């Protein structure tokens, strides 16, 4: 059943704490003790505690196409096998990403009409053909091979400076000192904003994933009000660059002159800017952090890497598979569809779990092993497939490759010396704190 604009507006004004507390869950409980119909792998507490993988293991074994009857996000289907995830991701005529049909996140529902524009942020990843392709093409030149090639030396210089400034013999948070710093600097370059403003971009990126977290925002509306500060900042840049006599080579300039993007509404403009910020920040930074953690959990692989740095290009996609920085995407069924004998009805919400598919033993050999010289390492799900495949995947891989090349030039050890902390999100599989020490 479609939701009205009034229902959405009211939901956005509710207390985030009440919303969270209405669905308590012990993230350390045994998933085999939960009735299968009520197994809810999307509960954010499982991601905050990093205990979700056994839940996916059970679903893969017993119900790879599974319907959770009730959750804080409403009823939804989980697809946990590699082939099923890829099937939904590539059948755009059967499964919609459009925001009016529920978008790409859990909790979205088919809308009768757009709600208050403050809460309704369209973006090209939440659009179907042909609107999706038209808006995506406006910014695609930023990620052309020729442009990425020119960024390589800049990434290397910045990575070197960041690593050289790290304290020796002291514990520090790798996420903030390295992962966030490198991706933040590159974001500022892609948008052509002053480097001192990169922290604003990181803050708005963090806000997107923390908008439902009562530790940060009392209501959903409070979080959205913070995001509209992002609109104010970038709208001023838009006006300036749209009027410039010479065409700029940055993301805002590309949007300002794109045929499908030059006349966007304010909410659509903000949505696309936030998409580019999150896409350029959260996924790469969590892969950088996840790689350090994985190599500490598998010290034999770290020894193999130090003995043969030529393995870095193959290790990069293995890190991205292992971390799966985007844990899931959602789609909405446009008609009744049968998958593995389960009837998914029109307008049902379908969650495709990249994180689970990347650990599917039917497609990934020894999936719970981090294996830096894994054969066919690029055959992971993390970038998605079809028309929504990650636009910046090559830039992400280049940043990962270069940072590890520079790490190995400087350090014999990057040792994790404390417990990592994780983001309270089922969408971005994020690491917020990773205490480490480096040794030359």
C-alpha positions as CSV (number, residue, x, y, z in Angstrom):
1,X,0.0,0.0,0.0
2,X,1.3,3.4,-0.9
3,X,2.2,5.9,1.8
4,X,0.8,9.4,1.8
5,X,3.0,12.5,2.0
6,X,1.5,13.2,5.5
7,X,2.6,9.8,6.7
8,X,6.1,10.4,5.6
9,X,6.2,13.9,7.1
10,X,5.0,12.6,10.4
11,X,7.5,9.8,10.4
12,X,10.3,12.2,9.9
13,X,9.3,14.2,12.9
14,X,9.3,11.3,15.4
15,X,11.9,10.7,18.0
16,X,14.9,8.7,16.8
17,X,15.3,7.1,20.3
18,X,11.7,6.0,20.4
19,X,12.1,4.6,16.9
20,X,15.2,2.6,18.0
21,X,13.9,1.5,21.3
22,X,10.6,0.2,19.8
23,X,12.7,-2.7,18.2
24,X,15.1,-3.9,20.9
25,X,17.5,-6.7,19.9
26,X,20.4,-8.3,21.6
27,X,23.1,-8.3,18.9
28,X,25.0,-11.1,20.5
29,X,22.1,-13.6,20.6
30,X,22.3,-16.8,18.6
31,X,20.4,-16.3,15.3
32,X,19.4,-19.9,15.4
33,X,17.3,-19.1,18.5
34,X,15.1,-16.7,16.6
35,X,12.0,-17.9,14.7
36,X,12.9,-17.9,11.0
37,X,10.0,-15.7,10.0
38,X,11.1,-13.0,12.4
39,X,14.8,-13.1,11.7
40,X,15.7,-9.5,11.0
41,X,19.3,-9.2,9.6
42,X,18.8,-5.5,8.9
43,X,18.7,-4.5,12.6
44,X,21.4,-1.8,12.9
45,X,22.5,-3.2,16.3
46,X,23.9,-6.2,14.5
47,X,26.2,-4.0,12.4
48,X,27.2,-1.8,15.3
49,X,28.3,-4.9,17.2
50,X,29.7,-6.5,14.0
51,X,27.8,-9.7,14.7
52,X,25.6,-9.9,11.6
53,X,27.5,-12.5,9.5
54,X,26.1,-15.6,11.4
55,X,22.6,-14.3,10.7
56,X,23.4,-14.3,7.0
57,X,25.0,-17.7,7.2
58,X,21.7,-19.1,8.6
59,X,19.7,-17.4,5.9
60,X,21.9,-18.6,3.1
61,X,21.6,-22.2,4.4
62,X,17.9,-22.2,5.3
63,X,16.1,-19.4,3.5
64,X,18.2,-17.6,0.9
65,X,15.0,-15.7,-0.2
66,X,13.6,-14.8,3.1
67,X,10.7,-12.5,4.2
68,X,11.0,-10.7,7.5
69,X,7.4,-10.2,8.5
70,X,7.9,-7.3,10.8
71,X,10.7,-4.9,11.6
72,X,11.4,-1.3,12.3
73,X,11.6,-0.9,8.5
74,X,8.4,-2.8,7.9
75,X,8.2,-6.2,6.1
76,X,11.0,-6.9,3.6
77,X,12.6,-9.7,1.6
78,X,16.3,-10.5,2.1
79,X,18.3,-12.1,-0.8
80,X,21.6,-13.4,0.5
81,X,23.0,-15.6,-2.3
82,X,25.4,-14.2,-4.9
83,X,23.4,-15.2,-7.9
84,X,20.1,-13.8,-6.6
85,X,21.6,-10.5,-5.6
86,X,23.1,-10.2,-9.1
87,X,19.8,-11.2,-10.7
88,X,17.8,-8.4,-8.9
89,X,20.6,-5.9,-9.5
90,X,20.6,-6.5,-13.3
91,X,16.8,-6.7,-13.9
92,X,15.9,-3.1,-13.8
93,X,12.5,-3.7,-15.5
94,X,11.4,-6.0,-12.7
95,X,12.9,-4.1,-9.7
96,X,12.7,-0.4,-9.2
97,X,15.2,1.9,-7.5
98,X,13.0,5.0,-7.9
99,X,12.4,7.1,-4.8
100,X,8.7,7.2,-5.5
101,X,8.6,3.4,-5.4
102,X,10.6,3.2,-2.1
103,X,14.1,4.0,-3.1
104,X,17.3,2.1,-2.3
105,X,17.1,1.9,1.5
106,X,15.1,-0.1,3.9
107,X,12.1,1.7,5.3
108,X,11.1,3.4,2.0
109,X,7.6,2.6,0.6
110,X,5.7,3.5,-2.5
111,X,4.5,7.1,-2.3
112,X,1.2,8.5,-3.4
113,X,2.9,11.9,-3.9
114,X,6.2,13.5,-2.9
115,X,6.2,14.6,0.8
116,X,7.7,17.8,2.1
117,X,10.7,18.5,-0.1
118,X,12.8,18.8,3.1
119,X,12.5,15.0,3.6
120,X,12.3,14.1,-0.1
121,X,15.8,14.0,-1.6
122,X,15.7,12.5,-5.1
123,X,19.1,11.4,-6.6
124,X,20.1,9.6,-9.7
125,X,20.8,6.4,-7.8
126,X,17.2,6.5,-6.8
127,X,15.8,6.8,-10.3
128,X,15.0,4.3,-13.0
129,X,15.6,4.5,-16.7
130,X,15.9,6.9,-18.5
131,X,16.2,9.6,-15.8
132,X,18.9,7.7,-14.1
133,X,21.2,7.4,-17.1
134,X,20.7,11.0,-18.1
135,X,21.7,12.4,-14.7
136,X,24.5,9.9,-14.2
137,X,26.1,10.9,-17.5
138,X,26.3,14.6,-16.4
139,X,29.0,13.7,-13.8
140,X,30.5,10.7,-15.6
141,X,33.3,12.7,-17.2
142,X,34.8,13.3,-13.8
143,X,35.6,9.6,-13.6
144,X,36.9,9.1,-17.2
145,X,40.2,7.2,-17.4
146,X,42.1,10.3,-18.6
147,X,41.0,12.4,-15.7
148,X,41.7,9.6,-13.2
149,X,45.2,9.2,-14.6
150,X,45.9,12.9,-13.8
151,X,44.8,12.3,-10.2
152,X,47.2,9.5,-9.5
153,X,50.2,11.7,-8.7
154,X,48.1,13.9,-6.5
155,X,46.8,11.0,-4.5
156,X,50.3,9.6,-4.1
157,X,51.6,12.9,-2.8
158,X,48.8,13.3,-0.3
159,X,49.0,9.8,0.9
160,X,52.7,10.2,1.5
161,X,52.2,13.4,3.5
162,X,49.5,11.8,5.6
163,X,51.6,8.8,6.4
164,X,54.7,10.8,7.1
165,X,52.8,12.8,9.7
166,X,51.6,9.8,11.7
167,X,53.0,9.5,15.2
168,X,55.5,6.7,15.8
169,X,55.2,4.6,18.9
170,X,51.8,6.1,19.8
171,X,48.3,4.7,19.5
172,X,46.0,6.7,17.1
173,X,42.7,6.2,15.3
174,X,43.6,5.1,11.7
175,X,40.1,5.9,10.5
176,X,40.5,9.6,11.3
177,X,44.2,10.1,10.7
178,X,44.4,8.2,7.4
179,X,41.2,6.9,5.9
180,X,39.0,10.0,6.4
181,X,41.9,12.3,5.7
182,X,42.8,10.9,2.3
183,X,39.2,10.6,1.1
184,X,38.3,14.0,2.5
185,X,41.1,15.7,0.6
186,X,40.1,13.9,-2.6
187,X,36.5,14.9,-2.1
188,X,37.5,18.6,-1.8
189,X,39.4,18.2,-5.1
190,X,36.5,16.6,-6.9
191,X,34.2,19.4,-5.9
192,X,36.9,22.0,-6.2
193,X,36.3,23.5,-2.8
194,X,39.0,24.7,-0.3
195,X,40.8,22.0,1.5
196,X,39.9,23.5,4.8
197,X,36.3,22.8,3.9
198,X,36.8,19.1,3.5
199,X,35.7,18.5,7.1
200,X,32.3,19.9,6.2
201,X,32.0,17.3,3.5
202,X,32.9,14.6,5.9
203,X,30.4,15.9,8.5
204,X,27.6,15.9,5.9
205,X,28.6,12.4,4.8
206,X,28.5,11.2,8.4
207,X,25.1,12.9,8.9
208,X,23.5,10.8,6.1
209,X,24.3,7.6,8.0
210,X,23.7,8.9,11.5
211,X,20.3,10.6,10.8
212,X,18.4,7.9,12.7
213,X,20.9,7.6,15.5
214,X,19.6,9.1,18.8
215,X,23.2,9.7,19.9
216,X,23.4,12.3,17.2
217,X,19.9,13.6,16.4
218,X,16.8,13.8,18.6
219,X,14.5,13.5,15.6
220,X,14.9,12.6,11.9
221,X,13.9,16.2,11.1
222,X,16.9,17.5,13.1
223,X,19.2,15.4,10.9
224,X,17.6,16.7,7.7
225,X,18.0,20.3,8.9
226,X,21.7,19.7,9.2
227,X,21.8,18.3,5.7
228,X,20.2,21.5,4.3
229,X,23.3,23.4,5.5
230,X,25.0,21.3,2.8
231,X,22.5,22.7,0.2
232,X,23.2,26.3,1.3
233,X,27.0,25.7,0.9
234,X,26.8,24.1,-2.5
235,X,24.0,26.3,-3.9
236,X,26.3,29.3,-3.6
237,X,29.0,27.4,-5.5
238,X,26.4,26.4,-8.1
239,X,25.3,30.0,-8.8
240,X,29.0,31.0,-9.1
241,X,30.0,28.2,-11.5
242,X,26.9,28.3,-13.6
243,X,27.6,32.0,-14.3
244,X,31.3,31.5,-14.9
245,X,32.5,32.3,-18.5
246,X,34.8,29.3,-18.5
247,X,33.5,25.8,-17.8
248,X,35.0,24.2,-14.7
249,X,36.1,20.6,-14.5
250,X,34.6,19.7,-11.1
251,X,31.4,17.9,-10.0
252,X,29.4,21.0,-9.3
253,X,30.3,22.5,-12.7
254,X,29.4,19.3,-14.5
255,X,26.0,19.3,-12.7
256,X,25.5,23.0,-13.5
257,X,25.9,22.5,-17.2
258,X,24.4,19.0,-17.7
259,X,21.3,18.9,-19.8
260,X,19.5,16.6,-17.3
261,X,20.8,18.4,-14.2
262,X,21.0,22.1,-14.8
263,X,17.3,22.6,-13.8
264,X,17.1,20.4,-10.7
265,X,14.9,21.3,-7.8
266,X,16.7,22.2,-4.6
267,X,15.9,18.8,-3.0
268,X,17.1,17.0,-6.2
269,X,20.3,19.1,-6.2
270,X,21.0,18.3,-2.5
271,X,20.2,14.6,-3.1
272,X,22.7,14.3,-5.9
273,X,25.4,16.3,-4.1
274,X,25.0,14.0,-1.0
275,X,25.1,10.9,-3.2
276,X,28.4,12.1,-4.7
277,X,29.8,13.0,-1.2
278,X,28.8,9.6,0.3
279,X,29.9,7.7,-2.7
280,X,33.3,9.4,-2.8
281,X,33.9,9.1,0.9
282,X,32.3,6.4,2.9
283,X,32.9,3.4,0.7
284,X,36.6,4.2,0.0
285,X,37.5,5.2,3.6
286,X,35.9,2.0,5.0
287,X,37.8,-0.1,2.6
288,X,41.1,1.6,3.6
289,X,40.3,0.9,7.3
290,X,38.9,-2.6,6.5
291,X,42.1,-3.6,4.8
292,X,44.3,-2.8,7.8
293,X,41.9,-4.8,10.0
294,X,41.9,-7.8,7.7
295,X,45.7,-7.9,7.4
296,X,45.9,-7.9,11.2
297,X,43.3,-10.7,11.4
298,X,45.3,-12.7,8.8
299,X,48.9,-12.0,9.7
300,X,50.1,-14.7,7.2
301,X,48.6,-12.5,4.4
302,X,50.4,-9.4,5.8
303,X,53.7,-11.3,5.7
304,X,52.9,-12.4,2.1
305,X,52.2,-8.8,1.1
306,X,55.4,-7.5,2.6
307,X,57.4,-10.2,0.8
308,X,55.7,-9.4,-2.5
309,X,54.2,-5.8,-2.8
310,X,53.3,-6.8,-6.4
311,X,50.2,-8.4,-4.9
312,X,48.7,-5.1,-4.1
313,X,46.6,-4.8,-7.3
314,X,45.0,-8.2,-6.6
315,X,44.6,-7.4,-2.9
316,X,42.6,-4.3,-3.5
317,X,39.4,-6.1,-4.9
318,X,39.8,-8.7,-2.1
319,X,39.7,-5.9,0.5
320,X,36.6,-4.5,-1.2
321,X,34.9,-7.9,-1.2
322,X,35.9,-8.6,2.4
323,X,34.7,-5.2,3.8
324,X,31.7,-4.9,1.5
325,X,31.4,-1.2,2.4
326,X,27.9,-0.9,1.0
327,X,26.1,-3.7,2.9
328,X,23.0,-3.7,0.8
329,X,20.8,-2.0,-1.7
330,X,17.0,-2.2,-1.9
331,X,14.7,-2.5,-4.8
332,X,10.9,-2.6,-5.1
333,X,9.2,-5.3,-7.2
334,X,7.2,-3.8,-10.1
335,X,5.3,-7.1,-10.6
336,X,5.0,-10.5,-9.0
337,X,8.3,-12.3,-9.3
338,X,9.3,-15.9,-8.3
339,X,12.9,-16.5,-7.0
340,X,13.9,-19.9,-5.6
341,X,10.2,-20.8,-5.3
342,X,9.3,-17.8,-3.2
343,X,6.6,-15.4,-4.6
344,X,7.6,-11.8,-4.2
345,X,4.6,-9.6,-4.8
346,X,4.3,-6.4,-6.6
347,X,5.5,-3.4,-4.5
348,X,7.3,-5.7,-2.0
349,X,10.5,-4.3,-0.6
350,X,13.5,-6.4,-1.7
351,X,16.9,-6.1,0.1
352,X,19.9,-7.4,-1.8
353,X,22.7,-8.1,0.6
354,X,26.1,-7.5,-1.1
355,X,27.8,-8.3,2.3
356,X,26.2,-11.8,2.3
357,X,26.6,-12.5,-1.4
358,X,30.3,-11.7,-1.1
359,X,30.5,-14.6,1.5
360,X,28.6,-17.1,-0.6
361,X,30.6,-20.3,-0.7
362,X,28.7,-21.4,-3.9
363,X,30.4,-18.5,-5.8
364,X,33.4,-17.5,-3.6
365,X,36.0,-20.1,-2.7
366,X,36.8,-20.1,1.0
367,X,34.7,-16.9,1.5
368,X,35.6,-16.4,5.1
369,X,39.3,-16.3,4.3
370,X,41.0,-13.1,3.5
371,X,43.2,-14.1,0.6
372,X,45.3,-11.4,-1.1
373,X,46.2,-13.5,-4.1
374,X,42.7,-14.9,-4.5
375,X,42.1,-16.0,-8.1
376,X,39.3,-14.0,-9.8
377,X,39.3,-11.5,-6.9
378,X,37.4,-8.9,-9.0
379,X,34.3,-11.1,-9.2
380,X,32.7,-9.5,-6.1
381,X,29.4,-7.8,-5.7
382,X,30.6,-4.7,-3.8
383,X,30.3,-2.2,-6.8
384,X,26.9,-3.5,-7.9
385,X,26.0,-4.5,-11.4
386,X,24.0,-3.1,-14.3
387,X,23.0,0.6,-14.7
388,X,23.7,1.3,-11.0
389,X,27.2,0.0,-10.9
390,X,29.4,2.3,-8.8
391,X,30.5,5.2,-10.9
392,X,33.7,5.9,-9.0
393,X,34.9,2.3,-8.6
394,X,38.2,2.9,-10.5
395,X,38.9,6.0,-8.3
396,X,38.2,3.9,-5.2
397,X,40.6,1.2,-6.3
398,X,43.3,3.6,-7.3
399,X,43.2,5.3,-3.8
400,X,43.4,1.8,-2.1
401,X,46.3,0.7,-4.4
402,X,48.3,3.9,-3.8
403,X,47.8,4.1,-0.1
404,X,49.1,0.5,0.3
405,X,52.0,1.1,-2.0
406,X,53.0,4.1,0.2
407,X,52.3,2.2,3.5
408,X,54.7,-0.6,2.5
409,X,57.4,2.0,1.6
410,X,57.3,3.3,5.2
411,X,56.1,0.8,7.7
412,X,57.0,-2.8,8.5
413,X,53.9,-3.0,10.8
414,X,50.5,-1.3,11.0
415,X,49.3,-3.1,14.2
416,X,45.7,-3.0,15.5
417,X,46.1,-2.5,19.2
418,X,42.5,-2.2,20.4
419,X,39.0,-3.2,19.5
420,X,37.5,-1.6,16.4
421,X,34.2,0.2,16.6
422,X,31.6,0.1,13.9
423,X,29.0,2.4,12.4
424,X,25.4,2.0,13.6
425,X,24.1,1.5,10.1
426,X,22.9,-1.4,8.0
427,X,23.6,0.4,4.7
428,X,27.2,1.5,5.0
429,X,29.4,-1.1,6.7
430,X,31.6,1.4,8.4
431,X,34.5,1.4,10.9
432,X,34.5,4.5,13.1
433,X,37.5,3.7,15.3
434,X,40.5,1.6,14.6
435,X,43.3,2.0,17.2
436,X,46.7,1.2,15.7
437,X,50.4,1.8,16.1
438,X,52.8,2.0,13.1
439,X,56.4,0.8,13.2
440,X,59.1,1.6,10.6
